[in-house]
Amino acid sequence: MKSGSVSDLKAMLLGMDPVLSDRVWAFHAISDPAFIPDTAFAVIREAEGVSCILPAQAAPTDAPQFAQITLQVHSDLEGVGLTAAVSTTLATSGIACNVIAGLHHDHLFVPWDRREDALELLKRLSLDARR
C-alpha cells in the first residue's frame, strides 16, 4: 500500500463518498495531437489515434454526453475489486461506466441522463459495505 492510500476492498467501498460534477463531458477523437485542448480532463493515446475527455462545449455537438462522478477515497492503484464492484453495480442497472484511475482517485464517466441514478447506486453500494 502506498502512503495514505487504501487497498482493502471494504475500506475502499466505505470511503467512496462519490461526488457528482455539474460539468458535462464528452469523449472526442483529436485529429492533431499537437493541439490537445488545455481543458481536456484526460488524454488517451491508442494505436488508432488520440482521444480526449473534454468539456462538452469543446466537443462536436453530436458527441454523447457524460457526467463525471469522482470517488473521494484515495484508492491504491494496486487495490483489487473497487472497479469491479462499481462497474458491476452500475451494469446491473444498465448504466455504462467508463473508469479513469488517477493517482489519488477514480473518476467514473456515466451517461449524462443516468447520472443521478448512478450516484444513488454508488452511495447505496458504500452504505451496504457497512453490513
C-alpha positions as CSV (number, residue, x, y, z in Angstrom):
1,M,0.0,0.0,0.0
2,K,1.2,3.5,-0.9
3,S,1.4,6.2,1.7
4,G,-2.1,7.4,2.6
5,S,-3.8,5.1,0.0
6,V,-6.4,2.5,0.8
7,S,-6.2,-1.1,-0.7
8,D,-8.7,-3.1,1.3
9,L,-11.9,-3.5,-0.7
10,K,-14.3,-3.0,2.2
11,A,-12.4,0.2,3.2
12,M,-12.4,1.5,-0.3
13,L,-16.2,0.9,-0.6
14,L,-16.8,2.5,2.7
15,G,-14.8,5.6,1.8
16,M,-16.0,6.1,-1.7
17,D,-18.0,9.2,-0.9
18,P,-19.0,9.7,-4.6
19,V,-19.2,13.3,-5.8
20,L,-21.1,14.3,-9.0
21,S,-19.7,17.1,-11.0
22,D,-22.1,19.5,-12.6
23,R,-19.9,19.8,-15.8
24,V,-20.9,17.9,-18.9
25,W,-18.1,15.9,-20.6
26,A,-17.6,14.2,-24.0
27,F,-15.1,11.7,-25.4
28,H,-13.6,13.1,-28.7
29,A,-11.0,11.9,-31.2
30,I,-8.3,14.5,-31.8
31,S,-7.1,14.7,-35.3
32,D,-3.9,16.7,-34.5
33,P,-2.3,15.6,-31.2
34,A,-0.1,18.7,-31.2
35,F,-3.3,20.7,-30.4
36,I,-4.8,19.0,-27.4
37,P,-7.1,21.4,-25.6
38,D,-6.0,22.6,-22.1
39,T,-9.5,21.8,-20.9
40,A,-9.0,18.1,-21.5
41,F,-9.6,16.0,-18.4
42,A,-7.7,13.1,-19.8
43,V,-5.8,12.3,-22.9
44,I,-5.7,8.7,-24.2
45,R,-3.2,7.6,-26.8
46,E,-4.1,4.4,-28.6
47,A,-2.8,2.7,-31.7
48,E,-5.8,4.1,-33.6
49,G,-5.2,7.7,-32.5
50,V,-5.6,10.2,-29.7
51,S,-8.8,10.8,-27.8
52,C,-9.7,13.2,-25.0
53,I,-12.3,13.7,-22.4
54,L,-13.4,17.3,-23.0
55,P,-16.0,19.7,-21.6
56,A,-19.0,19.0,-23.9
57,Q,-18.9,22.6,-25.2
58,A,-15.4,21.9,-26.7
59,A,-16.5,18.7,-28.5
60,P,-18.7,18.2,-31.5
61,T,-22.4,18.7,-30.8
62,D,-23.3,15.1,-31.7
63,A,-20.8,13.6,-29.2
64,P,-22.5,11.6,-26.4
65,Q,-22.6,13.5,-23.1
66,F,-21.3,12.1,-19.9
67,A,-21.3,13.0,-16.2
68,Q,-18.2,12.7,-14.0
69,I,-18.5,11.0,-10.6
70,T,-15.3,11.1,-8.5
71,L,-14.8,8.6,-5.8
72,Q,-13.2,10.5,-2.9
73,V,-11.4,7.5,-1.4
74,H,-7.7,7.6,-2.0
75,S,-7.6,4.2,-3.5
76,D,-4.3,2.4,-4.0
77,L,-3.6,1.7,-7.7
78,E,-2.9,-1.9,-6.7
79,G,-6.1,-2.2,-4.7
80,V,-8.3,-5.1,-6.0
81,G,-12.0,-5.0,-6.5
82,L,-13.2,-1.4,-6.4
83,T,-13.6,-1.0,-10.2
84,A,-15.3,-4.4,-10.4
85,A,-17.7,-3.6,-7.6
86,V,-18.6,-0.2,-9.0
87,S,-19.0,-1.3,-12.6
88,T,-21.0,-4.4,-11.6
89,T,-23.3,-2.3,-9.5
90,L,-23.9,0.1,-12.4
91,A,-24.1,-2.6,-15.1
92,T,-26.8,-4.4,-13.1
93,S,-29.0,-1.3,-13.6
94,G,-28.0,-0.9,-17.3
95,I,-25.7,2.1,-16.7
96,A,-22.5,2.3,-18.8
97,C,-19.4,3.3,-16.9
98,N,-16.0,4.4,-18.2
99,V,-13.4,4.5,-15.4
100,I,-10.3,6.7,-15.4
101,A,-8.0,5.9,-12.5
102,G,-5.9,8.8,-11.2
103,L,-3.1,8.6,-8.7
104,H,-5.4,9.6,-5.9
105,H,-9.0,8.9,-7.1
106,D,-11.1,7.0,-9.5
107,H,-13.3,9.1,-11.9
108,L,-16.4,7.5,-13.4
109,F,-17.9,8.8,-16.6
110,V,-21.6,7.7,-16.9
111,P,-24.2,8.7,-19.4
112,W,-25.5,12.2,-18.6
113,D,-29.1,11.2,-18.4
114,R,-28.3,8.4,-15.9
115,R,-26.0,10.5,-13.6
116,E,-28.4,10.7,-10.6
117,D,-29.3,7.0,-10.8
118,A,-25.6,6.2,-10.9
119,L,-24.8,8.4,-7.9
120,E,-27.6,6.9,-5.8
121,L,-26.4,3.4,-6.6
122,L,-22.9,4.2,-5.7
123,K,-24.0,5.7,-2.4
124,R,-26.1,2.6,-1.7
125,L,-23.1,0.4,-2.5
126,S,-21.0,2.3,0.0
127,L,-23.7,2.0,2.7
128,D,-24.1,-1.7,2.0
129,A,-20.4,-2.3,2.7
130,R,-21.1,-1.4,6.3
131,R,-23.1,-4.6,6.8
